[in-house]
Amino acid sequence: MNIFGYYNYRKFLQDFYEYRKSVHRHFSYRAFAQKAGYTSSGLYLDLVKGRKNITDQLVPKFAKALGLAEKETTYFHLMVDFTHATMPDSKQEIFERMADMLPRSMKTLTRIQREYFSKWYYVAVRESLGVLNITDNYQDLALFLAPRISVPQAKQAIQLLADLELIEKQDGFWRSRNNTISSGGEVDPLMVHQFQREMIELGKQAIGHFSRERRNISCTTMSVSPMGLERIIHKIDIFRREVIEIVRSDEGERLVCQLNVQFFPLSKEKEQ
């Protein structure tokens, strides 16, 4: 497993355990605890679930049990600090230190992700190129999006996407390359939070701008158990993957759409 593909140590620990369990069926939380030199067999899962935070004293023990080299151990410690940080400035400073440690190819990917998600319309413009035939007719592109963007914004978006090698000229028209950039998985939240806020705001505007036949926006408030919460989140992940498969097999595209899925707590969790 490549630790440099992660920003959140909880996600790394989760994937590490699942990987080790898949190749060594006798691997367990208790076995890891013994190797790391601590006594609570439930601590590992508590860390993954966010019920507890790893302490500075435990970081070197975990690094040893994880089999991390010196540079990887330093990165793991930064991951811990980044995951625990609550202030935006502090998270940004730690993230920059983590980014400096990434292999060159991953540094390039990080830069692309950061710039690509910095404006909502960069993503929309890229998707529009599968619908429109765009050369230098930036006004057509600007008027196609809802809400409209300016012609200079459309031109600048095309230039940025070309510089990032996310689009290219094919038969004289700008087309998206087959490079996949996702806002999920291990893309750092600092890169996509502003993008998500902008898309959620556009979702609010869509209620008044589009008829019910052109949109699907609904709200459901519910009380659930911790197990029910996990099951619903898992179902949402499956649903997103199913939608992506529909898009991949789709033909004759005529418009660009945005799917926002929101599921979040409206209360604290009652203690048992």
C-alpha positions as CSV (number, residue, x, y, z in Angstrom):
1,M,0.0,0.0,0.0
2,N,1.2,3.5,-0.9
3,I,0.8,5.7,2.1
4,F,1.4,8.8,0.0
5,G,-1.9,8.3,-1.7
6,Y,-3.7,9.2,1.6
7,Y,-4.3,12.4,3.5
8,N,-6.5,11.0,6.3
9,Y,-4.8,8.5,8.6
10,R,-8.2,6.9,9.5
11,K,-8.9,6.0,5.9
12,F,-5.3,4.6,5.6
13,L,-5.7,2.4,8.6
14,Q,-9.1,1.2,7.3
15,D,-7.6,0.2,4.0
16,F,-4.5,-1.3,5.6
17,Y,-6.5,-3.6,7.8
18,E,-8.8,-4.7,4.9
19,Y,-5.8,-5.4,2.7
20,R,-3.9,-7.3,5.4
21,K,-7.0,-9.3,6.3
22,S,-7.5,-10.2,2.6
23,V,-4.0,-11.7,2.3
24,H,-3.6,-13.1,5.8
25,R,-6.9,-14.4,7.1
26,H,-5.5,-14.7,10.7
27,F,-4.7,-11.0,10.8
28,S,-6.8,-9.2,13.5
29,Y,-7.0,-6.1,15.6
30,R,-5.6,-8.0,18.5
31,A,-2.6,-9.2,16.5
32,F,-1.9,-5.7,15.4
33,A,-2.2,-4.4,19.0
34,Q,0.3,-7.0,20.1
35,K,2.7,-6.0,17.4
36,A,2.4,-2.3,18.1
37,G,2.7,-2.8,21.9
38,Y,-0.6,-1.6,23.2
39,T,-3.3,-3.5,25.1
40,S,-6.7,-2.4,23.8
41,S,-7.8,-4.6,20.8
42,G,-10.7,-2.2,20.1
43,L,-8.5,0.9,19.8
44,Y,-7.8,0.3,16.1
45,L,-11.4,0.3,15.1
46,D,-12.1,3.3,17.4
47,L,-9.5,5.2,15.5
48,V,-10.9,4.2,12.1
49,K,-14.5,5.1,13.2
50,G,-13.3,8.5,14.6
51,R,-14.4,7.6,18.1
52,K,-10.9,8.2,19.4
53,N,-7.8,10.0,18.3
54,I,-4.3,8.5,18.1
55,T,-1.9,10.0,20.5
56,D,1.7,11.2,19.8
57,Q,3.0,8.4,22.0
58,L,1.2,5.8,19.8
59,V,2.3,7.2,16.4
60,P,5.8,5.5,16.4
61,K,4.3,2.3,17.7
62,F,1.7,2.3,14.9
63,A,4.4,3.2,12.3
64,K,6.5,0.2,13.4
65,A,3.5,-2.2,13.3
66,L,2.5,-0.8,9.9
67,G,6.0,-1.5,8.6
68,L,6.7,2.2,7.6
69,A,10.1,3.4,6.6
70,E,11.5,6.7,8.0
71,K,10.0,9.0,5.4
72,E,6.7,7.2,5.5
73,T,6.7,7.5,9.3
74,T,7.2,11.3,9.0
75,Y,4.3,11.4,6.5
76,F,2.1,9.3,8.8
77,H,2.7,11.7,11.6
78,L,1.7,14.6,9.4
79,M,-1.4,12.7,8.4
80,V,-2.3,12.4,12.0
81,D,-1.8,16.2,12.6
82,F,-3.7,17.0,9.4
83,T,-6.7,14.8,10.4
84,H,-6.9,16.2,13.9
85,A,-6.4,19.8,12.9
86,T,-9.5,22.0,13.1
87,M,-8.4,25.4,12.0
88,P,-8.3,26.0,8.2
89,D,-4.9,27.8,8.3
90,S,-3.4,24.9,10.4
91,K,-4.7,22.3,8.0
92,Q,-3.4,24.2,5.0
93,E,0.1,24.5,6.5
94,I,0.2,20.8,7.3
95,F,-1.1,19.9,3.9
96,E,1.6,21.9,2.2
97,R,4.3,20.0,4.2
98,M,2.6,16.7,3.2
99,A,2.5,17.8,-0.5
100,D,6.3,18.5,-0.4
101,M,6.9,14.9,0.5
102,L,4.9,13.4,-2.4
103,P,6.6,11.7,-5.3
104,R,6.8,13.9,-8.4
105,S,3.9,12.2,-10.2
106,M,1.6,12.6,-7.2
107,K,2.7,16.3,-6.8
108,T,1.5,16.9,-10.4
109,L,-1.8,15.1,-9.7
110,T,-2.3,17.2,-6.5
111,R,-1.7,20.5,-8.5
112,I,-4.2,19.4,-11.2
113,Q,-6.8,18.5,-8.6
114,R,-6.3,21.8,-6.7
115,E,-6.7,23.9,-9.8
116,Y,-9.5,21.8,-11.4
117,F,-11.8,22.1,-8.4
118,S,-11.0,25.8,-7.7
119,K,-14.0,26.9,-9.8
120,W,-17.3,25.1,-10.4
121,Y,-17.4,26.0,-14.1
122,Y,-14.0,24.4,-14.9
123,V,-15.7,21.0,-14.3
124,A,-18.8,22.1,-16.2
125,V,-16.9,23.4,-19.1
126,R,-14.9,20.1,-19.5
127,E,-18.2,18.1,-19.5
128,S,-19.7,20.6,-22.0
129,L,-17.1,19.7,-24.6
130,G,-18.8,16.3,-25.0
131,V,-22.0,18.2,-26.1
132,L,-20.7,21.3,-28.0
133,N,-18.3,21.7,-30.8
134,I,-16.0,24.3,-29.4
135,T,-13.0,25.9,-31.2
136,D,-12.7,29.6,-30.5
137,N,-16.5,30.2,-30.1
138,Y,-16.3,30.9,-26.4
139,Q,-19.6,32.9,-26.4
140,D,-21.5,29.7,-27.3
141,L,-19.8,27.9,-24.4
142,A,-20.5,30.8,-22.0
143,L,-24.2,30.9,-22.9
144,F,-24.6,27.2,-22.7
145,L,-23.9,26.9,-19.0
146,A,-26.6,27.6,-16.4
147,P,-25.9,29.9,-14.8
148,R,-24.1,31.7,-17.6
149,I,-20.5,32.5,-17.3
150,S,-18.7,35.4,-19.1
151,V,-16.8,34.9,-22.4
152,P,-13.4,35.7,-20.7
153,Q,-14.2,33.0,-18.1
154,A,-15.0,30.5,-20.8
155,K,-11.8,31.3,-22.6
156,Q,-9.7,31.1,-19.4
157,A,-11.3,27.8,-18.5
158,I,-10.4,26.2,-21.8
159,Q,-6.8,27.5,-21.5
160,L,-6.5,26.1,-18.0
161,L,-8.0,22.7,-18.9
162,A,-5.6,22.5,-21.9
163,D,-2.6,23.5,-19.7
164,L,-3.6,20.7,-17.2
165,E,-3.8,18.3,-20.2
166,L,-7.4,17.5,-19.4
167,I,-8.6,18.5,-22.8
168,E,-7.1,18.4,-26.3
169,K,-8.0,19.3,-29.9
170,Q,-9.6,16.4,-31.8
171,D,-10.6,17.0,-35.4
172,G,-10.4,20.7,-34.7
173,F,-12.6,20.7,-31.7
174,W,-11.8,20.8,-28.0
175,R,-12.6,17.4,-26.4
176,S,-12.0,15.9,-22.9
177,R,-9.2,13.5,-22.5
178,N,-9.7,10.2,-20.7
179,N,-8.0,11.5,-17.6
180,T,-10.2,10.8,-14.6
181,I,-10.4,13.5,-11.9
182,S,-12.7,12.6,-8.9
183,S,-13.8,14.7,-6.0
184,G,-14.2,11.6,-3.9
185,G,-11.9,9.0,-2.5
186,E,-8.5,10.4,-1.4
187,V,-8.7,13.8,-3.0
188,D,-7.9,16.2,-0.2
189,P,-11.0,17.9,1.2
190,L,-9.2,21.3,1.1
191,M,-9.3,21.1,-2.7
192,V,-13.0,20.3,-3.0
193,H,-14.9,21.9,-0.2
194,Q,-15.3,25.3,-2.0
195,F,-16.3,23.4,-5.1
196,Q,-18.9,21.5,-3.2
197,R,-20.2,24.7,-1.6
198,E,-20.6,26.3,-5.0
199,M,-22.4,23.2,-6.4
200,I,-24.8,23.1,-3.4
201,E,-25.6,26.7,-3.9
202,L,-26.4,26.0,-7.6
203,G,-28.6,23.2,-6.4
204,K,-30.6,25.7,-4.2
205,Q,-30.9,28.0,-7.2
206,A,-32.1,25.1,-9.4
207,I,-35.3,24.9,-7.3
208,G,-36.5,28.2,-8.8
209,H,-34.8,27.9,-12.2
210,F,-36.0,24.5,-13.4
211,S,-39.3,22.7,-13.5
212,R,-39.8,19.6,-11.5
213,E,-39.6,17.6,-14.7
214,R,-36.0,18.8,-15.2
215,R,-34.8,18.2,-11.6
216,N,-35.2,15.9,-8.6
217,I,-34.7,17.6,-5.3
218,S,-36.1,16.1,-2.1
219,C,-35.6,16.1,1.6
220,T,-36.1,13.4,4.2
221,T,-35.4,13.7,7.9
222,M,-35.0,10.5,9.9
223,S,-33.7,9.0,13.1
224,V,-31.3,6.1,12.7
225,S,-28.9,3.8,14.7
226,P,-25.1,3.9,14.2
227,M,-25.5,0.7,12.1
228,G,-28.3,2.2,10.1
229,L,-26.1,5.3,9.4
230,E,-23.3,3.1,8.0
231,R,-25.7,1.1,5.9
232,I,-27.3,4.3,4.4
233,I,-23.8,5.8,3.6
234,H,-22.9,2.5,1.9
235,K,-26.1,2.5,-0.2
236,I,-25.3,6.1,-1.3
237,D,-21.9,5.0,-2.4
238,I,-23.4,2.2,-4.4
239,F,-26.0,4.6,-5.9
240,R,-23.2,7.0,-7.0
241,R,-21.3,4.2,-8.7
242,E,-24.5,3.0,-10.5
243,V,-25.1,6.6,-11.8
244,I,-21.5,6.8,-13.0
245,E,-21.9,3.5,-14.9
246,I,-25.1,4.9,-16.6
247,V,-23.1,8.0,-17.7
248,R,-20.2,5.9,-19.0
249,S,-22.6,3.9,-21.3
250,D,-24.7,6.9,-22.3
251,E,-24.7,8.2,-25.8
252,G,-26.1,11.3,-27.6
253,E,-25.4,13.7,-24.7
254,R,-27.3,17.0,-25.0
255,L,-26.8,18.8,-21.6
256,V,-24.6,18.8,-18.6
257,C,-26.1,17.9,-15.2
258,Q,-24.9,18.0,-11.6
259,L,-25.7,15.3,-9.0
260,N,-25.4,16.4,-5.3
261,V,-26.0,13.8,-2.7
262,Q,-26.3,15.1,0.9
263,F,-26.7,13.0,4.0
264,F,-25.5,14.4,7.3
265,P,-26.4,14.5,11.1
266,L,-28.9,17.0,12.4
267,S,-28.0,16.1,16.0
268,K,-25.4,14.8,18.3
269,E,-25.2,11.0,18.9
270,K,-27.0,9.9,22.1
271,E,-24.7,8.1,24.5
272,Q,-25.6,4.6,25.5
